[in-house]
Amino acid sequence: MEGRSFVSSPPLWAHLGAAPIGALTPTPVYRRTEEDEAGWRRDVIALVLIQFFCFFLFCFKFDAMAKQYDVLFRLLLLGDSGVGKTCLLCRFTDNEFHPSHISTIGVDFKMKTLMIDGIKVRIQIWDTAGQERYQTITKQYYRRAQGIFLVYDITSERSFQHIMKWASDVEEYAPEKVQKILVGNKSDEEQKRQVATEQGNKLAKAYGMDFYETSAFTNHNIKESFTRLAELVLQANKKDLEVLRTSINDDLNIAALEEEEGMYDNHGDSQKACWC
Ligand SMILES: Nc1nc2c(ncn2[C@@H]2O[C@H](COP(=O)(O)OP(=O)(O)OP(=O)(O)O)[C@@H](O)[C@H]2O)c(=O)[nH]1
């Protein structure tokens, strides 16, 4: 029966050149033909090619992912409840505004990439609850912030006075190098204004901060203020940029994963999604 080939595919054991004991009779011993050998070789080559293809695909995807941005910064929005922190964030990241106030519970974050001085800066912006009862949770986020927005509402004298309290918390819990800017939100509400622009300017100067009056409602100074804080953080870290690039590499990948998996997307430790 030498050199005999089967019309239909031979059983698996046939490829081994012999049948299992129990199957020997009356089935003839199968010997591999040159055609079979060529088939095997074809299969092996195809398998190797597929593996190479998958490997290159993985490398390409990984490379593309790694180049999505150069550095990652964490910014924090602080200020009394109702000053418009969530709305500022939603306006900046999604260009959306909602007139209702649903208090943030805990913290929440959103991401955005900016191009600054040819550097792709990915910013992770944390929106914190302004309500006193969440302060224990929110203070835990100060430590990892590189930039902080101190937000008050120009229609609320009280929220302006509380800026001093927010600033002293930052002093206590945030890193020394943290960059800050002062934001007076709701600039569209001129008729309800309780805090003059000059007061904001003076306070900012006293703290050595930049100052912006913004409106999440009209989109006034939103991009400008976020970009400015990102620039300040970049400048403050420029010397260490190379170190920063490597040291944040893990964060960077974690952030990318968080985004891909939607682990925290819009939710952080919060129950208030960015819907305004
Ligand atoms: N007119 C006007 N209203 C605004 C502006 N920004 C926010 N608001 C309104 O102010 C209210 C509070 O806004 P939020 O963004 O939820 O306030 P918040 O600071 O995040 O509040 P907490 O989550 O409780 O800390 C909402 O009714 C918003 O619509 C603005 O620029 N102009």
The ligand as an SDF file (V2000), in Angstrom:
LIG
                    3D

 32 34  0  0  0  0  0  0  0  0999 V2000
  -25.2970   82.2050   33.7230 N   0  0  0  0  0  0  0  0  0  0  0  0
  -24.3880   81.2490   33.9350 C   0  0  0  0  0  0  0  0  0  0  0  0
  -24.7000   80.1670   34.6560 N   0  0  0  0  0  0  0  0  0  0  0  0
  -23.7350   79.2180   34.8510 C   0  0  0  0  0  0  0  0  0  0  0  0
  -22.4260   79.3630   34.3190 C   0  0  0  0  0  0  0  0  0  0  0  0
  -21.7180   78.2760   34.6850 N   0  0  0  0  0  0  0  0  0  0  0  0
  -22.5410   77.5090   35.4040 C   0  0  0  0  0  0  0  0  0  0  0  0
  -23.7430   78.0690   35.5060 N   0  0  0  0  0  0  0  0  0  0  0  0
  -24.8920   77.5410   36.2410 C   0  0  0  0  0  0  0  0  0  0  0  0
  -24.5470   77.4220   37.6110 O   0  0  0  0  0  0  0  0  0  0  0  0
  -25.1230   76.2610   38.1820 C   0  0  0  0  0  0  0  0  0  0  0  0
  -24.0720   75.4050   38.8510 C   0  0  0  0  0  0  0  0  0  0  0  0
  -23.1760   74.9120   37.8770 O   0  0  0  0  0  0  0  0  0  0  0  0
  -22.2670   73.6260   38.1220 P   0  0  0  0  0  0  0  0  0  0  0  0
  -21.2870   73.5730   37.0220 O   0  0  0  0  0  0  0  0  0  0  0  0
  -23.0840   72.4250   38.3280 O   0  0  0  0  0  0  0  0  0  0  0  0
  -21.5720   74.0160   39.5070 O   0  0  0  0  0  0  0  0  0  0  0  0
  -20.4330   73.2510   40.2980 P   0  0  0  0  0  0  0  0  0  0  0  0
  -19.4390   74.2570   40.7310 O   0  0  0  0  0  0  0  0  0  0  0  0
  -19.9010   72.1200   39.5130 O   0  0  0  0  0  0  0  0  0  0  0  0
  -21.2260   72.7430   41.5510 O   0  0  0  0  0  0  0  0  0  0  0  0
  -20.9010   71.4740   42.4950 P   0  0  0  0  0  0  0  0  0  0  0  0
  -20.8420   70.2630   41.6420 O   0  0  0  0  0  0  0  0  0  0  0  0
  -22.0340   71.4300   43.4810 O   0  0  0  0  0  0  0  0  0  0  0  0
  -19.6110   71.7640   43.1920 O   0  0  0  0  0  0  0  0  0  0  0  0
  -25.8540   75.5570   37.0570 C   0  0  0  0  0  0  0  0  0  0  0  0
  -27.2110   75.9010   37.1250 O   0  0  0  0  0  0  0  0  0  0  0  0
  -25.2400   76.1220   35.7990 C   0  0  0  0  0  0  0  0  0  0  0  0
  -26.0970   76.1540   34.7070 O   0  0  0  0  0  0  0  0  0  0  0  0
  -22.1370   80.5240   33.5460 C   0  0  0  0  0  0  0  0  0  0  0  0
  -21.0530   80.7550   33.0600 O   0  0  0  0  0  0  0  0  0  0  0  0
  -23.1620   81.4410   33.3980 N   0  0  0  0  0  0  0  0  0  0  0  0
  1  2  1  0
  2  3  2  0
  2 32  1  0
  3  4  1  0
  4  5  2  0
  4  8  1  0
  5  6  1  0
  5 30  1  0
  6  7  2  0
  7  8  1  0
  8  9  1  0
  9 10  1  0
  9 28  1  0
 10 11  1  0
 11 12  1  0
 11 26  1  0
 12 13  1  0
 13 14  1  0
 14 15  2  0
 14 16  1  0
 14 17  1  0
 17 18  1  0
 18 19  2  0
 18 20  1  0
 18 21  1  0
 21 22  1  0
 22 23  2  0
 22 24  1  0
 22 25  1  0
 26 27  1  0
 26 28  1  0
 28 29  1  0
 30 31  2  0
 30 32  1  0
M  END
$$$$
